[in-house]
Amino acid sequence: MLKNLVMNFVRDERGAESSEIGVSTVLYAGGSVAAGTALKEVIQTKQGQIKAALEGTSID
C-alpha cells in the first residue's frame, strides 16, 4: 500500500511546472540577495577610500 502510494506520487507530474517555477524563484531570490550583499560591500569600501582621500582637504 505505501509502496503504491509512493510510486503514484513519483509518476504523477501534475504540479511539476509549479514546483519548477518555485525552485527557480527561490534561486533567483537567493542570487539577488547575494549580489546585493556583494555590491553593498564594494560600495562601502569605495566610500571609505573616498573619505580617506578627502580627509585633510578643505573646501574654501
PDB file of N, CA, C and O in Angstrom, chain B, residues numbered from 101:
ATOM      1  N   MET B 101       0.821  -1.189   0.000  1.00  0.00           N
ATOM      2  CA  MET B 101       0.000   0.000   0.000  1.00  0.00           C
ATOM      3  C   MET B 101       0.869   1.258   0.000  1.00  0.00           C
ATOM      4  O   MET B 101       0.674   2.137  -0.839  1.00  0.00           O
ATOM      5  N   LEU B 102       1.814   1.356   0.918  1.00  0.00           N
ATOM      6  CA  LEU B 102       2.680   2.528   0.980  1.00  0.00           C
ATOM      7  C   LEU B 102       3.554   2.610  -0.272  1.00  0.00           C
ATOM      8  O   LEU B 102       3.816   3.694  -0.794  1.00  0.00           O
ATOM      9  N   LYS B 103       3.999   1.441  -0.742  1.00  0.00           N
ATOM     10  CA  LYS B 103       4.817   1.406  -1.955  1.00  0.00           C
ATOM     11  C   LYS B 103       4.024   1.963  -3.133  1.00  0.00           C
ATOM     12  O   LYS B 103       4.555   2.747  -3.920  1.00  0.00           O
ATOM     13  N   ASN B 104       2.761   1.568  -3.260  1.00  0.00           N
ATOM     14  CA  ASN B 104       1.918   2.076  -4.345  1.00  0.00           C
ATOM     15  C   ASN B 104       1.710   3.582  -4.228  1.00  0.00           C
ATOM     16  O   ASN B 104       1.722   4.294  -5.233  1.00  0.00           O
ATOM     17  N   LEU B 105       1.524   4.058  -3.029  1.00  0.00           N
ATOM     18  CA  LEU B 105       1.329   5.488  -2.808  1.00  0.00           C
ATOM     19  C   LEU B 105       2.563   6.277  -3.247  1.00  0.00           C
ATOM     20  O   LEU B 105       2.447   7.310  -3.906  1.00  0.00           O
ATOM     21  N   VAL B 106       3.739   5.783  -2.876  1.00  0.00           N
ATOM     22  CA  VAL B 106       4.986   6.450  -3.249  1.00  0.00           C
ATOM     23  C   VAL B 106       5.186   6.399  -4.754  1.00  0.00           C
ATOM     24  O   VAL B 106       5.564   7.405  -5.355  1.00  0.00           O
ATOM     25  N   MET B 107       4.942   5.261  -5.374  1.00  0.00           N
ATOM     26  CA  MET B 107       5.119   5.128  -6.823  1.00  0.00           C
ATOM     27  C   MET B 107       4.149   6.029  -7.579  1.00  0.00           C
ATOM     28  O   MET B 107       4.523   6.637  -8.582  1.00  0.00           O
ATOM     29  N   ASN B 108       2.921   6.120  -7.112  1.00  0.00           N
ATOM     30  CA  ASN B 108       1.955   7.015  -7.756  1.00  0.00           C
ATOM     31  C   ASN B 108       2.390   8.473  -7.619  1.00  0.00           C
ATOM     32  O   ASN B 108       2.235   9.266  -8.548  1.00  0.00           O
ATOM     33  N   PHE B 109       2.924   8.811  -6.477  1.00  0.00           N
ATOM     34  CA  PHE B 109       3.403  10.179  -6.264  1.00  0.00           C
ATOM     35  C   PHE B 109       4.558  10.498  -7.205  1.00  0.00           C
ATOM     36  O   PHE B 109       4.614  11.589  -7.773  1.00  0.00           O
ATOM     37  N   VAL B 110       5.479   9.555  -7.371  1.00  0.00           N
ATOM     38  CA  VAL B 110       6.639   9.760  -8.238  1.00  0.00           C
ATOM     39  C   VAL B 110       6.206   9.897  -9.692  1.00  0.00           C
ATOM     40  O   VAL B 110       6.752  10.727 -10.419  1.00  0.00           O
ATOM     41  N   ARG B 111       5.247   9.108 -10.125  1.00  0.00           N
ATOM     42  CA  ARG B 111       4.784   9.135 -11.517  1.00  0.00           C
ATOM     43  C   ARG B 111       3.898  10.334 -11.834  1.00  0.00           C
ATOM     44  O   ARG B 111       3.811  10.757 -12.986  1.00  0.00           O
ATOM     45  N   ASP B 112       3.253  10.870 -10.837  1.00  0.00           N
ATOM     46  CA  ASP B 112       2.315  11.971 -11.047  1.00  0.00           C
ATOM     47  C   ASP B 112       3.083  13.252 -11.356  1.00  0.00           C
ATOM     48  O   ASP B 112       3.860  13.727 -10.527  1.00  0.00           O
ATOM     49  N   GLU B 113       2.869  13.809 -12.540  1.00  0.00           N
ATOM     50  CA  GLU B 113       3.586  15.012 -12.941  1.00  0.00           C
ATOM     51  C   GLU B 113       2.729  16.263 -12.823  1.00  0.00           C
ATOM     52  O   GLU B 113       3.172  17.345 -13.207  1.00  0.00           O
ATOM     53  N   ARG B 114       1.526  16.142 -12.309  1.00  0.00           N
ATOM     54  CA  ARG B 114       0.702  17.330 -12.121  1.00  0.00           C
ATOM     55  C   ARG B 114       1.359  18.234 -11.092  1.00  0.00           C
ATOM     56  O   ARG B 114       1.767  17.778 -10.024  1.00  0.00           O
ATOM     57  N   GLY B 115       1.457  19.479 -11.408  1.00  0.00           N
ATOM     58  CA  GLY B 115       2.069  20.425 -10.494  1.00  0.00           C
ATOM     59  C   GLY B 115       3.579  20.497 -10.602  1.00  0.00           C
ATOM     60  O   GLY B 115       4.216  21.260  -9.876  1.00  0.00           O
ATOM     61  N   ALA B 116       4.163  19.709 -11.503  1.00  0.00           N
ATOM     62  CA  ALA B 116       5.620  19.723 -11.652  1.00  0.00           C
ATOM     63  C   ALA B 116       6.096  21.091 -12.124  1.00  0.00           C
ATOM     64  O   ALA B 116       7.133  21.582 -11.677  1.00  0.00           O
ATOM     65  N   GLU B 117       5.342  21.701 -13.021  1.00  0.00           N
ATOM     66  CA  GLU B 117       5.730  23.017 -13.530  1.00  0.00           C
ATOM     67  C   GLU B 117       5.701  24.054 -12.407  1.00  0.00           C
ATOM     68  O   GLU B 117       6.564  24.929 -12.339  1.00  0.00           O
ATOM     69  N   SER B 118       4.719  23.952 -11.543  1.00  0.00           N
ATOM     70  CA  SER B 118       4.633  24.889 -10.418  1.00  0.00           C
ATOM     71  C   SER B 118       5.837  24.755  -9.499  1.00  0.00           C
ATOM     72  O   SER B 118       6.377  25.757  -9.031  1.00  0.00           O
ATOM     73  N   SER B 119       6.261  23.519  -9.236  1.00  0.00           N
ATOM     74  CA  SER B 119       7.422  23.362  -8.367  1.00  0.00           C
ATOM     75  C   SER B 119       8.692  23.848  -9.048  1.00  0.00           C
ATOM     76  O   SER B 119       9.590  24.362  -8.381  1.00  0.00           O
ATOM     77  N   GLU B 120       8.782  23.693 -10.367  1.00  0.00           N
ATOM     78  CA  GLU B 120       9.950  24.202 -11.085  1.00  0.00           C
ATOM     79  C   GLU B 120       9.996  25.723 -11.006  1.00  0.00           C
ATOM     80  O   GLU B 120      11.063  26.310 -10.832  1.00  0.00           O
ATOM     81  N   ILE B 121       8.846  26.349 -11.133  1.00  0.00           N
ATOM     82  CA  ILE B 121       8.777  27.808 -11.022  1.00  0.00           C
ATOM     83  C   ILE B 121       9.160  28.233  -9.607  1.00  0.00           C
ATOM     84  O   ILE B 121       9.868  29.223  -9.425  1.00  0.00           O
ATOM     85  N   GLY B 122       8.700  27.498  -8.619  1.00  0.00           N
ATOM     86  CA  GLY B 122       9.042  27.810  -7.230  1.00  0.00           C
ATOM     87  C   GLY B 122      10.530  27.702  -6.971  1.00  0.00           C
ATOM     88  O   GLY B 122      11.115  28.568  -6.320  1.00  0.00           O
ATOM     89  N   VAL B 123      11.146  26.643  -7.476  1.00  0.00           N
ATOM     90  CA  VAL B 123      12.588  26.459  -7.292  1.00  0.00           C
ATOM     91  C   VAL B 123      13.349  27.577  -7.996  1.00  0.00           C
ATOM     92  O   VAL B 123      14.303  28.127  -7.444  1.00  0.00           O
ATOM     93  N   SER B 124      12.929  27.913  -9.213  1.00  0.00           N
ATOM     94  CA  SER B 124      13.577  28.997  -9.955  1.00  0.00           C
ATOM     95  C   SER B 124      13.468  30.315  -9.202  1.00  0.00           C
ATOM     96  O   SER B 124      14.425  31.087  -9.145  1.00  0.00           O
ATOM     97  N   THR B 125      12.310  30.567  -8.632  1.00  0.00           N
ATOM     98  CA  THR B 125      12.099  31.805  -7.886  1.00  0.00           C
ATOM     99  C   THR B 125      13.008  31.873  -6.666  1.00  0.00           C
ATOM    100  O   THR B 125      13.589  32.919  -6.377  1.00  0.00           O
ATOM    101  N   VAL B 126      13.128  30.767  -5.956  1.00  0.00           N
ATOM    102  CA  VAL B 126      13.992  30.731  -4.772  1.00  0.00           C
ATOM    103  C   VAL B 126      15.454  30.957  -5.168  1.00  0.00           C
ATOM    104  O   VAL B 126      16.171  31.699  -4.497  1.00  0.00           O
ATOM    105  N   LEU B 127      15.893  30.322  -6.251  1.00  0.00           N
ATOM    106  CA  LEU B 127      17.269  30.507  -6.711  1.00  0.00           C
ATOM    107  C   LEU B 127      17.519  31.949  -7.140  1.00  0.00           C
ATOM    108  O   LEU B 127      18.566  32.521  -6.837  1.00  0.00           O
ATOM    109  N   TYR B 128      16.555  32.532  -7.846  1.00  0.00           N
ATOM    110  CA  TYR B 128      16.677  33.923  -8.287  1.00  0.00           C
ATOM    111  C   TYR B 128      16.755  34.860  -7.082  1.00  0.00           C
ATOM    112  O   TYR B 128      17.578  35.776  -7.054  1.00  0.00           O
ATOM    113  N   ALA B 129      15.905  34.628  -6.099  1.00  0.00           N
ATOM    114  CA  ALA B 129      15.907  35.476  -4.900  1.00  0.00           C
ATOM    115  C   ALA B 129      17.231  35.348  -4.148  1.00  0.00           C
ATOM    116  O   ALA B 129      17.796  36.346  -3.700  1.00  0.00           O
ATOM    117  N   GLY B 130      17.715  34.136  -4.015  1.00  0.00           N
ATOM    118  CA  GLY B 130      18.996  33.924  -3.334  1.00  0.00           C
ATOM    119  C   GLY B 130      20.148  34.599  -4.056  1.00  0.00           C
ATOM    120  O   GLY B 130      21.020  35.198  -3.427  1.00  0.00           O
ATOM    121  N   GLY B 131      20.150  34.501  -5.378  1.00  0.00           N
ATOM    122  CA  GLY B 131      21.184  35.171  -6.172  1.00  0.00           C
ATOM    123  C   GLY B 131      21.112  36.675  -6.047  1.00  0.00           C
ATOM    124  O   GLY B 131      22.138  37.352  -5.980  1.00  0.00           O
ATOM    125  N   SER B 132      19.900  37.196  -6.014  1.00  0.00           N
ATOM    126  CA  SER B 132      19.717  38.645  -5.873  1.00  0.00           C
ATOM    127  C   SER B 132      20.228  39.131  -4.525  1.00  0.00           C
ATOM    128  O   SER B 132      20.871  40.178  -4.443  1.00  0.00           O
ATOM    129  N   VAL B 133      19.950  38.386  -3.484  1.00  0.00           N
ATOM    130  CA  VAL B 133      20.426  38.760  -2.147  1.00  0.00           C
ATOM    131  C   VAL B 133      21.952  38.714  -2.101  1.00  0.00           C
ATOM    132  O   VAL B 133      22.586  39.614  -1.549  1.00  0.00           O
ATOM    133  N   ALA B 134      22.536  37.676  -2.675  1.00  0.00           N
ATOM    134  CA  ALA B 134      23.997  37.551  -2.680  1.00  0.00           C
ATOM    135  C   ALA B 134      24.638  38.693  -3.464  1.00  0.00           C
ATOM    136  O   ALA B 134      25.638  39.263  -3.028  1.00  0.00           O
ATOM    137  N   ALA B 135      24.067  39.025  -4.612  1.00  0.00           N
ATOM    138  CA  ALA B 135      24.601  40.121  -5.422  1.00  0.00           C
ATOM    139  C   ALA B 135      24.453  41.450  -4.698  1.00  0.00           C
ATOM    140  O   ALA B 135      25.364  42.277  -4.732  1.00  0.00           O
ATOM    141  N   GLY B 136      23.331  41.664  -4.053  1.00  0.00           N
ATOM    142  CA  GLY B 136      23.120  42.902  -3.303  1.00  0.00           C
ATOM    143  C   GLY B 136      24.099  43.053  -2.161  1.00  0.00           C
ATOM    144  O   GLY B 136      24.604  44.146  -1.905  1.00  0.00           O
ATOM    145  N   THR B 137      24.366  41.960  -1.475  1.00  0.00           N
ATOM    146  CA  THR B 137      25.323  41.981  -0.371  1.00  0.00           C
ATOM    147  C   THR B 137      26.729  42.297  -0.875  1.00  0.00           C
ATOM    148  O   THR B 137      27.446  43.096  -0.273  1.00  0.00           O
ATOM    149  N   ALA B 138      27.115  41.670  -1.974  1.00  0.00           N
ATOM    150  CA  ALA B 138      28.437  41.923  -2.546  1.00  0.00           C
ATOM    151  C   ALA B 138      28.557  43.371  -3.006  1.00  0.00           C
ATOM    152  O   ALA B 138      29.584  44.012  -2.786  1.00  0.00           O
ATOM    153  N   LEU B 139      27.517  43.883  -3.641  1.00  0.00           N
ATOM    154  CA  LEU B 139      27.526  45.269  -4.112  1.00  0.00           C
ATOM    155  C   LEU B 139      27.614  46.242  -2.941  1.00  0.00           C
ATOM    156  O   LEU B 139      28.314  47.251  -3.019  1.00  0.00           O
ATOM    157  N   LYS B 140      26.910  45.943  -1.870  1.00  0.00           N
ATOM    158  CA  LYS B 140      26.951  46.796  -0.671  1.00  0.00           C
ATOM    159  C   LYS B 140      28.369  46.880  -0.124  1.00  0.00           C
ATOM    160  O   LYS B 140      28.831  47.956   0.253  1.00  0.00           O
ATOM    161  N   GLU B 141      29.055  45.750  -0.082  1.00  0.00           N
ATOM    162  CA  GLU B 141      30.419  45.730   0.439  1.00  0.00           C
ATOM    163  C   GLU B 141      31.360  46.541  -0.449  1.00  0.00           C
ATOM    164  O   GLU B 141      32.232  47.251   0.052  1.00  0.00           O
ATOM    165  N   VAL B 142      31.185  46.436  -1.758  1.00  0.00           N
ATOM    166  CA  VAL B 142      32.022  47.196  -2.690  1.00  0.00           C
ATOM    167  C   VAL B 142      31.786  48.691  -2.511  1.00  0.00           C
ATOM    168  O   VAL B 142      32.735  49.475  -2.479  1.00  0.00           O
ATOM    169  N   ILE B 143      30.531  49.080  -2.396  1.00  0.00           N
ATOM    170  CA  ILE B 143      30.194  50.496  -2.225  1.00  0.00           C
ATOM    171  C   ILE B 143      30.760  51.030  -0.915  1.00  0.00           C
ATOM    172  O   ILE B 143      31.300  52.135  -0.877  1.00  0.00           O
ATOM    173  N   GLN B 144      30.641  50.257   0.153  1.00  0.00           N
ATOM    174  CA  GLN B 144      31.177  50.701   1.443  1.00  0.00           C
ATOM    175  C   GLN B 144      32.696  50.852   1.387  1.00  0.00           C
ATOM    176  O   GLN B 144      33.247  51.788   1.966  1.00  0.00           O
ATOM    177  N   THR B 145      33.371  49.940   0.698  1.00  0.00           N
ATOM    178  CA  THR B 145      34.825  50.023   0.567  1.00  0.00           C
ATOM    179  C   THR B 145      35.217  51.277  -0.196  1.00  0.00           C
ATOM    180  O   THR B 145      36.100  52.019   0.234  1.00  0.00           O
ATOM    181  N   LYS B 146      34.563  51.515  -1.329  1.00  0.00           N
ATOM    182  CA  LYS B 146      34.857  52.705  -2.135  1.00  0.00           C
ATOM    183  C   LYS B 146      34.562  53.977  -1.355  1.00  0.00           C
ATOM    184  O   LYS B 146      35.321  54.944  -1.431  1.00  0.00           O
ATOM    185  N   GLN B 147      33.467  53.982  -0.610  1.00  0.00           N
ATOM    186  CA  GLN B 147      33.103  55.146   0.188  1.00  0.00           C
ATOM    187  C   GLN B 147      34.185  55.427   1.236  1.00  0.00           C
ATOM    188  O   GLN B 147      34.540  56.583   1.467  1.00  0.00           O
ATOM    189  N   GLY B 148      34.696  54.394   1.855  1.00  0.00           N
ATOM    190  CA  GLY B 148      35.779  54.549   2.829  1.00  0.00           C
ATOM    191  C   GLY B 148      37.048  55.081   2.182  1.00  0.00           C
ATOM    192  O   GLY B 148      37.745  55.910   2.767  1.00  0.00           O
ATOM    193  N   GLN B 149      37.353  54.607   0.971  1.00  0.00           N
ATOM    194  CA  GLN B 149      38.536  55.086   0.259  1.00  0.00           C
ATOM    195  C   GLN B 149      38.399  56.564  -0.099  1.00  0.00           C
ATOM    196  O   GLN B 149      39.353  57.331   0.030  1.00  0.00           O
ATOM    197  N   ILE B 150      37.227  56.951  -0.541  1.00  0.00           N
ATOM    198  CA  ILE B 150      36.984  58.356  -0.889  1.00  0.00           C
ATOM    199  C   ILE B 150      37.091  59.232   0.352  1.00  0.00           C
ATOM    200  O   ILE B 150      37.685  60.309   0.312  1.00  0.00           O
ATOM    201  N   LYS B 151      36.515  58.763   1.451  1.00  0.00           N
ATOM    202  CA  LYS B 151      36.574  59.520   2.706  1.00  0.00           C
ATOM    203  C   LYS B 151      38.017  59.698   3.154  1.00  0.00           C
ATOM    204  O   LYS B 151      38.413  60.788   3.568  1.00  0.00           O
ATOM    205  N   ALA B 152      38.805  58.626   3.073  1.00  0.00           N
ATOM    206  CA  ALA B 152      40.210  58.695   3.476  1.00  0.00           C
ATOM    207  C   ALA B 152      40.987  59.646   2.576  1.00  0.00           C
ATOM    208  O   ALA B 152      41.864  60.369   3.048  1.00  0.00           O
ATOM    209  N   ALA B 153      40.676  59.651   1.295  1.00  0.00           N
ATOM    210  CA  ALA B 153      41.371  60.536   0.360  1.00  0.00           C
ATOM    211  C   ALA B 153      41.014  61.997   0.603  1.00  0.00           C
ATOM    212  O   ALA B 153      41.839  62.885   0.391  1.00  0.00           O
ATOM    213  N   LEU B 154      39.793  62.242   1.043  1.00  0.00           N
ATOM    214  CA  LEU B 154      39.346  63.618   1.247  1.00  0.00           C
ATOM    215  C   LEU B 154      39.692  64.180   2.617  1.00  0.00           C
ATOM    216  O   LEU B 154      39.616  65.392   2.819  1.00  0.00           O
ATOM    217  N   GLU B 155      40.068  63.332   3.554  1.00  0.00           N
ATOM    218  CA  GLU B 155      40.422  63.822   4.884  1.00  0.00           C
ATOM    219  C   GLU B 155      41.654  64.714   4.777  1.00  0.00           C
ATOM    220  O   GLU B 155      42.629  64.377   4.104  1.00  0.00           O
ATOM    221  N   GLY B 156      41.592  65.826   5.437  1.00  0.00           N
ATOM    222  CA  GLY B 156      42.717  66.755   5.397  1.00  0.00           C
ATOM    223  C   GLY B 156      42.588  67.795   4.299  1.00  0.00           C
ATOM    224  O   GLY B 156      43.344  68.766   4.282  1.00  0.00           O
ATOM    225  N   THR B 157      41.661  67.617   3.396  1.00  0.00           N
ATOM    226  CA  THR B 157      41.440  68.638   2.375  1.00  0.00           C
ATOM    227  C   THR B 157      40.316  69.537   2.841  1.00  0.00           C
ATOM    228  O   THR B 157      39.432  69.115   3.587  1.00  0.00           O
ATOM    229  N   SER B 158      40.357  70.743   2.408  1.00  0.00           N
ATOM    230  CA  SER B 158      39.294  71.667   2.804  1.00  0.00           C
ATOM    231  C   SER B 158      38.683  72.292   1.562  1.00  0.00           C
ATOM    232  O   SER B 158      39.347  72.494   0.545  1.00  0.00           O
ATOM    233  N   ILE B 159      37.440  72.580   1.673  1.00  0.00           N
ATOM    234  CA  ILE B 159      36.734  73.239   0.581  1.00  0.00           C
ATOM    235  C   ILE B 159      36.550  74.695   0.999  1.00  0.00           C
ATOM    236  O   ILE B 159      35.769  74.998   1.901  1.00  0.00           O
ATOM    237  N   ASP B 160      37.264  75.574   0.343  1.00  0.00           N
ATOM    238  CA  ASP B 160      37.164  77.003   0.670  1.00  0.00           C
ATOM    239  C   ASP B 160      36.575  77.764  -0.484  1.00  0.00           C
ATOM    240  O   ASP B 160      36.410  78.981  -0.402  1.00  0.00           O
TER     241      ASP B 160
END
